[in-house]
Amino acid sequence: MAGTEVAHRLTVATSIVLGVTSGLFLVSGFFGLRVASDLRSGVTSTIGSREATTNEIAFGGWLSFSFVAFAIAAVLVIVWMVSSSRSLDARGATHRRWRGGWIVGGWLIPLANLVIPKLLFNELEKGLQVPYRSEPIADSWKTETRTAVSDVWWLTWVGGVIVGQLASVTGSAESASDEAVALGITMASVALLLFAAAGVCLLMVIRRMETFSRR
């Protein structure tokens, strides 16, 4: 039935960008750890007081590319969620709590954005697992279960957000020691690696959900 499938091309585009973004986060995290290691070993002194090293330049460059790719990925994921939600509406899914404006708003509300997007994804994942039938699926989607990789995606994403926030206040003062700065960069790098893992898991979830929608 027209309108009941998640757009395949949109899924492919979103998956590709998520994969690229994860790769960029991974490389950025790697160079971030090298910068932190240089500071701890005394190879370099506090950043900002001298000419940047090769590792610092690489870290900054890859991180810039990561942020650009992340912005594109964020837009595509939201568009994909809208498409998936409309697919469930077209199939007659009822008693859905997280839909419509929540698809965008859920990501923007402080603190709530650590919970609402996952609840929305849970509904989408369950709904798209219901085999296609000629009659509306109504609330039968509620009996379906979400996958473990979906939970891993959200845990790594939230973990990255929390660690990233802690990193932003660690060693940020101008008078901070090399060790404090190194700790902050290490935490930021760990956050990047968690984001990389989250991106791969989300890619897997999206591809699986799109496959279910085409059955």
Secondary structure, DSSP 8 states (H G I E B T S, - for coil): -TT-S--HHHHHHHHHHHHHHHHHHHHHHHHHHHHHHHHHHTSS--TTSS---HHHHHHHHHHHHHHHHHHHHHHHHHHHHHHHHHHHHHTTB-S--S-TTHHHHHHHSTTGGGTHHHHHHHHHHHHHHS---SS--BTGGGGS---HHHHHHHHHHHHHHHHHHHHHTSS-STT--HHHHHHHHHHHHHHHHHHHHHHHHHHHHHHHHHHHHT-
